[in-house]
Amino acid sequence: MAVRAILTFIALLSIYNAKYGESQYVDPVPFPPAPPTSANVGAICSYGNYGPRYPDNSIPRSWSSHSRRRAAAINRLESGYQLCCNKTPVHTKLSCAYQAWMESLSQFCVEEFSTMTVAYHCCRVEDTVRWSCFYSSSRQTHGY
């Protein structure tokens, strides 16, 4: 009887940890990036050279494939922002930056589905639901 109670406890603990403890690992890449807005596009352009970059030669081998794909998405996004910031007027910069955000995350999703791992949760939905998911997730990641 005691063995059965212990096994039941272990099973319940495993289920609890699978459901609530899965985010114990802190990803080295803050993801997803927040979308550009009229409030932050100026800062994106003014401080673009200081945005996060993850050059291939600086990524530790210990990083998971998920982290590597996230880093690649951030790199693509920052490159897209650089191109957009050369445009005028401001609303054109914002439109371009938003397009760069969407394209970067779309490519990320393509890469997520090209592997044998489970795709990022926002990639598993489509159209406006996907962008809402990335937006909501970025608010949780970045705290705003």
N, C-alpha and C positions, 0 to 999 in steps of 0.2 A: 504494500500500500504506500509506504514512504517513497519507494522508488518511482512509483507512478506519479505521485505528487511532485517530486523533484523534476521528472521529465516534463510534466505539464507546465511547471513554472519556467523551465528552460525554454520550452516551445513558445509560451506567451511572451517571455522576455525577448526572444528572437523576433517574433512578430512585431513587438513594440519598437525594437531597434530598427527593423527594416522600414517601418512606417515613419517613425519620428527621429531616428538617429542618423538618417542617411546623409545629412548635410554636415556631419562632423568634419569632413574634409573641406578645407578652405582653398578654393581655387586661386592660383597666383594671378589670374587675369580677371579683373573686375568686369563682369559680363552680365547682361548685355549693356552696350553703351546706350546712354540716354539719347533720344532724338534731338536734333537741333530745333530750336525755337527762335522766335523773334527776340526773346530775352537773352539768349545765349549765343546767337550766331556771331555777334561782335566779338565776344570773348574767344570763340572758336578760331576766328580769323586773327585776332590780335596775339593770341598765345598758342597758335597752332604748332609752332616749332617746339613747344614744351609739352605737347600731348604725349600720351604713352606710345612707345614704339617697342617692338619685340623683334629685333633682328634675329635671323635664323641662328647665327653663330653665338648668340647670347642666351638662347633657350636651353636650359639644362636638360640632359637626357632623362632626368627623373620626372619631367613633366608628362602628364598623361596625354594621350592623343586628343582628348577633349580640350585640354588647355592649349595645345598647339593650334588646333583649329580656331579657337577663340582668339588667340594671339594674331593669327593670320587675318581674321575678320577685322580686328582693331587696326592692323597695319593698312589693310585696304581702305578702311574708313578714313583714316588720317590722311592717306594719299588723296582720296577723293575730296576731302575738305580743302587741301592745299589748292587743288584745281578750282574749286568753287570760290575760294576767297579772292581770286584774281578778277572776279566778275563784279560788275556794277549794274544797277543800283542794289541796295540792301535786299529787297524782296527777291531779286534774282539769285543772290548768294544763298538766301534761305531755301528757296525752291531747289537749287542745285544741291545744297548740303543735305536736305531731306531725301532727295533722290539717291545721293551717295550712301546715306544711312540705310535706306531700303535695299539698295543693290548689294551692299556689303553683307547685310544679314541674309538676303536671298542666297547669295553665293555660299555663305556659311551653312545654310540649310541644305543646299545641294551637296556640300562636302559631308555633312552629318549623315545624309542618307546613303552616301557612297561607301560607308564603312559597315562593319559587322556589329557595331555597338548600337545602343539605343539612342535615337536622335534627341536633341534638346527639345524640351516639351513645347516650346513655341513653334518649332519647326513642324510639329505633328498636326498643326491646324493650318488653315489656308485663308487667303484674302485678308479682309479687314480684321478678322479675329487674330490672325498672326501678328499684325502690327500692334494691336491692342495688347496682346500678350507680351510682346517685347517691351512696349512702353511701360506696362505695369511691372514687369520684372526689373526694368532698369530703375524704377522708383524704389523698389525694395533693395536693390544692390547699392544704389548711391544715396539712399536716404532722403529723397525729396519727391 
